[in-house]
């Protein structure tokens, strides 16, 4: 790491409160402490990592992360949820309603602590929180109302609604944040009319003419996932019931729409079963999908929805890109055994694998070098703790807790840690060693002989031995076998061993015909 780069930070929260810790790398094999055991019910960083929001039962406390000092306290009795806007200028809070027209959804100016906009909302859910969606530059903010989407000017909320679009039956929407030029709306099925996803230009929203549209049946809910650049939208359509009775959890399908209209259709997945996870790379130029009945398959696509690479199959349901899009962790958490595979996506090489059983949360550090998993309550009441792995899957640090509720990296802007040249060189060196399969250097000739000595053959019973028996092929892990086969099918790669077998069979037939011909000629000579 560049010495001028700031150190990594992360938080852990337990029954005693929240702690803001320093590292890795650690001094004396233990993290440093910036904040220790601050009482709270939950906590959340701003997207740029400069501020930390600490929520208690009756107020929110805002801390400056660099100085680890409290800079603002806002009283919100009965608070349930709170979140920063992307750049931390605004704070959105939701509290229990006291009935009537109680304005329980409030937008606050963080610097002044003054409420800039407030209204009444009955309830929130994971699907519709946060209620206000900001653009990445915080120039605009949108909110879904009954049959409408409202747009506000963040520089002057006194103007009220500056733009809106009417969409009867709308049940969800997602603003493209970088840049905020489009937004996608979801309208569910109704009276035999299929569900639809529609993309609108924000500047021409009042004309209500979508630039792209996709309709489909068998849909109870959707996830809308924009890429960086706002050129492509991935849609996971989930149905609560699988009419084929193959899955207890229903049925899911993956669709892809582009804002230029070049693609509006399903993503070509090569295996039946649910879509477990899909993630855009940070660049927005490619996305990875893990899908299908177990063992699930993982495939990398470009932004034109063409398959680039197949990672094979395994017990996986989770995808995590590192912040620079060079590395991808493919993992199996939840009710799966916790297997993790770390890939270099530029070289299409497996860097290493590891295991993190019972993990509830997982994420890369903002410098892209470390991967943290956490086992937390109330999902799991035992074996709570965190594990931090290096980029190649080797375990770097482990800490167990009697009870752990939350573990999270402090975010950072993409320019904070540079382009990771050191990490790239380490990855290339590892791949170079793997490719050349070089023997370890040593001055002891006996050790050289030991390295190059052939391995003893596995035992075979006498009746199984045969001089003509073919030699066994070298071992390949299951994901490598399936990846080789799938890539050959996708990109026309041939299998040299199969071609050799065909040629050998052809030559054998030729030799047999020649022997038959000579035998017939010899027989005719003897007869005459």
Secondary structure, 3 states (H helix, E strand, C coil): CCCCCCCCEEEEEECCEEEEEEEEEEECCEEEEEEEEECCCEEEECCCCCEEEEECCCEEEEEECCCCEEEEEEECCCEEEEEECCCCCEEEEEECCCCCCCCCEEEEECCCCCEEEEECCCCCCCCCCCCEEECCCCCEEEEEECCEEEEEECCCHHHCEEEEEECCCEEEEEECCCCCCEEEEEECCECCECEEEEEEECCCHHHCCCCEEEEECCCCEEEEEECCCCCEEEEEEEECCCCCCCCCCCEEEEEEEECCCCCEEECCCCCCCCEEEEEECCCCCEEEEEECCCCEEEEEEECCCCEEEEEEEECCCEEEECCCCCEEEEECCCCCCCEEEEEECCCCEEEEEEECCCCCEEEECCCCCEEEEEECCCCCCCCCEEEEEECCCCEEEEEECCCCCEEEECCCCCCCCCCCHHHHHHHHHHHHHHHHCCCCCCCCHHHHHHHHCCCCCCCCCHHHCCCCCCCCCCCCCHHHHHHHHHHHHHHCCCCHHHHHHHHHHHHHHHHHHHHHHHHHHHHHHHHC
